[in-house]
Amino acid sequence: MALSKFLDPKNDVAFRRIFGTEKNKDILIHFLNDILSFTGKNAIQDIEFLSTIQDPDIAAKKQSIVDVLCKDSTGVQWIIEMQVAKTKGFEKRAQYYAAKAYSRQADKGDQYHDLKEIIFIAIADCVLFPNKSEYKSKHTIRDEDTNEHDLKDFYFIFIELPKFSKTKEDQLLNIVEKWVYFFKYADKTSEEELERIIGSDVIIKKAYEELNRFNWSEREFIAYEQETKRIRDEQAVLAQKLDDAREEGKIEGKIEGKIEGKIEGKIEVAKAMLTNNVDVNTIVKCTGLSVDEIQELIQVEGK
């Protein structure tokens, strides 16, 4: 793919610019309707942005901040999150976010039947479910025996970008694939390729234009670059830790190998001395093996 003027939508700064601002909420509405295949009367007409959920104990680690939280005109709340790197227990974090958003709806005296559905959508630049082959998975609470969907208030969608195998714009068959391609390849897309991608879809075009680096102010671009640097630094630290762990494993393996080699050598010497009827005390002095170890060796050797 040619060098692109478009920035990376997976960058948190870019992601929130596209999907988390009032001026671009038409992009978010379009995206949600497309991902859920909402059309006609079921389509979302408007959304209201809500304050994002933060856990003060871990917010500083940037692990608990929901990227986008909003509700539609029916009261259904939507959590949209961009996950760049796999973190341990992300699927549990998704459920935690959903539960926290659900519980925030209830004030003292409110009726539980007024609680609205929570829909969590994660776009992940990593594999979350290794045993699943499809890039998009949908999760609900079902009756194990009848598969009936009685508990309807929690709905999770995970899009795993590495599993999306299409690499060219002319392979895209529907709007969902266009969005997934957007997340995976926008920063590598040329002007010529863009025209073939968007067709008559003006919202997809608007999403790309929001990534046009020439439409960003210097301050905005600096924030984008700082976020890019932060991610790269985290990845570099992780890579170094992995290298250190591998190197430590090699060193430990060499030490263990030397120790095992020395012990095996002592055993071979002890066997030879037993063959020549050398007494046990002398073998202990010469090999450093214990009396018990030599007695065990005598039993094994049948001496």
N, C-alpha and C positions, 0 to 999 in steps of 0.2 A: 504493500500500500504506500502511496505517495506521502510525502511530508504534509502535514495538515495544519491549517490555521486554527483548528478547533482544540480546545483544552479538554482535559479528562473529566467526564461527569462523575467518576468514582471519587474524585477529590471532594472532601466534605464541603469546602467553600463553594465549589461549583455546584455540587448537588443541592445545597440549600438555596443557592441563587435561582436554580431552575424550578425546584419543587416546593420551596418553603417561603416564597415571597408573595405578597398580595398582588403585585403586578403580573405575576406569572401563574396565578392560580388556575387559569384556564388550561395550562399545560398539565398541572396536577390532576384536574378533573378528567381531562382527556386520558391521561395515563391510567387512572383508577378504573374508568369505564372500560378501557381496552383490556387491561389485565384481568378484570372480572367478567368480561363479555357482557357488560350491562348496556342494554339498548332500550329505546322506547320509554315506557313508563318507569322502568327500573333504573334508568340512567341517572347518575348524580347530576343535579343541575347547579348546585352551589355548595361551597364548603366554607367553613370558618376555622381559621388557624387558632389553636389553643397553645397555652404555654407548655413547653416540653417538660417531660418527666426527668427529674434528677434525683439521684440518691447522694446526699451531701458527703457520705463517707467515702464514696469512690468516684465522685464526679471529676475530681482533679486528675484521675487516671484516664479520663475521656472514655470510659467504658460504659457509663450509664446514661449518657445523654441521647435521648431519642432525636433523630434527625428532623423528622416532621411529625407533628401530631395535629390532627384536625377532625372536625365532625361535619357531616353533611346535613341537609335540611331535615332529615328524619331523626337526627340525633345519633346515628351510628358514628362511632369514632374510628379513625384510621391512623395507624402508626406505620410510617414508611421509614425504613432504615437502610443505609448503605453500609455494608460490612466489607472492608477492604481485605483484612487478613483473618484467618481462622483463629478464634480464641476459644479456650476450653469452656465448655458449657454454654455456647451461644444459644442453643435451642432452649436452654433453661432461662437464659436472660430474656428471650423473646416471650416466654410465658410469664415471666415476672413483670415485664413491661405491660403486657396485656392485662394482667391481674391488677396492677397498680392503677392503670387507666380506668379499669372497670370499677374499682373501689372508690376512686375519686368522684364518681358520679353521685354517690350516695351521701347526703347530709343527714343529720339526725332528724328522724321523723319521716324521712322519705320512704315511699313504698318500694319494695324490691322489684315489683313487677314493672316499675318505670325504668329500670336499668336497661341500657341500650347495648347493642352488639359491639364487639371490638374486633376489628379486622387488622391483622398485622401482616405487612408485606416487607420482606427482606430481599434486597438484591446483594448477592454475595460474590465477591471476586475470589472465591475459594470453594472447595468442596466441603459441604456440611454433612451430607449423607452418602458415604462411599458406596453403600450397597444399592443406591438408586441410580438408574441409568439416565432418566429424564432430567432435563435442566430445570423444569418447573414442577413443584410438588405442592399439593393442597392438603391441609390437615384440619380435621374437625373432630368433635367428640361424638362417638357412635356407640350404640348398644352392641356389645360384642356378640350377642346371640342373634339378633334380628337385623343388625346394621341400620336400625332406625336412628334418625337424627333428632333426638328429643332435646338435647342440650345444645342450643343453637347460638349462644352468645360469644363464642370464641372461634375464630377462623384464621388460619395461618397460611400464608403463601410464601414459599422460598424459591428464589430464582438463583441458580448456581451457574454463574457465567462460564467457568471452565468446561462445563458439560455441553455448552452450546457449540456445535461443531461447524456451523456454517461460517465461512470466511469471506464470502463475496456477496456484494449487494444484490446481484441478480438471482441469488438463491432464496431470497426472502419471500415467503408465501403469504404472510398475514401481518397484521399490525403488531401482534405480540412479538413476533420475530424481529420486526423493525425496532421495537423498543429495546429488546435484548441486544441486538446488534449495536444500537446506539450506545448502550452502557459499555459494551466490550470494545468497540472499535472507533468511537467518535473521534478520539484524538489522533487517529490514523487515516481519517476519511478525507478525500480530496473533494474539490468543488464538483468535478465531473461525476464522481461516485455519488455525491449528495443528491444531485438532480435525479439520478436513477432510483435512489432510496425513497425520497419523499413523495414522488408522483404528485398527486393532488392533495396530499395531507399537509395542510398549512401549519398544524400544531407541531408536528415532527420538525418541520422546517424552523419554526420559532425556537424549539428546544436546541437545535443545532446553532442557531444564531446567538443564543445566550452563551454559547461556548466559544464564540468567535473572539479570539484574544484581542482583536482590534476594537472591540466594543467595551473592553474593560478599562477602567481608570487605572492609573499607576498604583493607587492605594489598594484597589481591589486585586490587582495582579500580584502585588507584594504579599497580600494575605494568602492568595492561592499558592504562591511559591513557598511560603513558610509552611503551609500545610503539607505540601509535597515533600519538603525537606524533613519535616517531622516524621512522616511515614517512612522515608528512606532511612533516617537515623534509627528508627525502631527496627526496621528490617535488618540493618547492618549489625545492630546490637544482638539481635536474635541469631543471625548467621555466625557471629563471633562466638556466641555461647555454644552453638552446635559444634563449631570447629574445636573449641576448647574441650567439649565433652568427648568428641571423637578422639582427640589427641590424648586426653586423660585415660580413655579406654585403651588406647594403644600402649601407653606406658604401663598401665596396670597389667595388661596382658603380657608384656615382656617380663615384668617382675614376677608374675605368677608362673610364667614359663620357666624362668631361671630357677625359681624355688622348686618347681616340680622336677626340673632336670637334676638339681642337686640331690633331692630326695631319692629320685630313681637311681642316681649314681651310688648313693650310700647303700641302697637296697641290693644293688648288684654286687657291691663289695662284700656285704654281709652274706649273701648267698654263696659267694666263692669261699669265704672263710668257713661257713658251715660245711661246705662240701669237703673242706680239708680238716674237718673235725676240730676247729678252733673253738675254745670255750666261750661261753656267752659273755662273761665279764670283759674278756679281751676284745670281743667284737664291739661291745658298748663303747669302750675306750677309743677304738679305732674309727668307728663310724659316727658316733654321736647319737645313734639310735637308742631308744630306751629298751629296757629289758622286756617290757610288755610287747613292744613292736617286734623284737627279735623272736620272742616266744610265738607270736602270731605268725611270723614268717616261717618258723619251724613247722607249725601245724599245716600251713598251706603247702609247704614243700614236702611234707611227709617225713620230716627228719625225726 
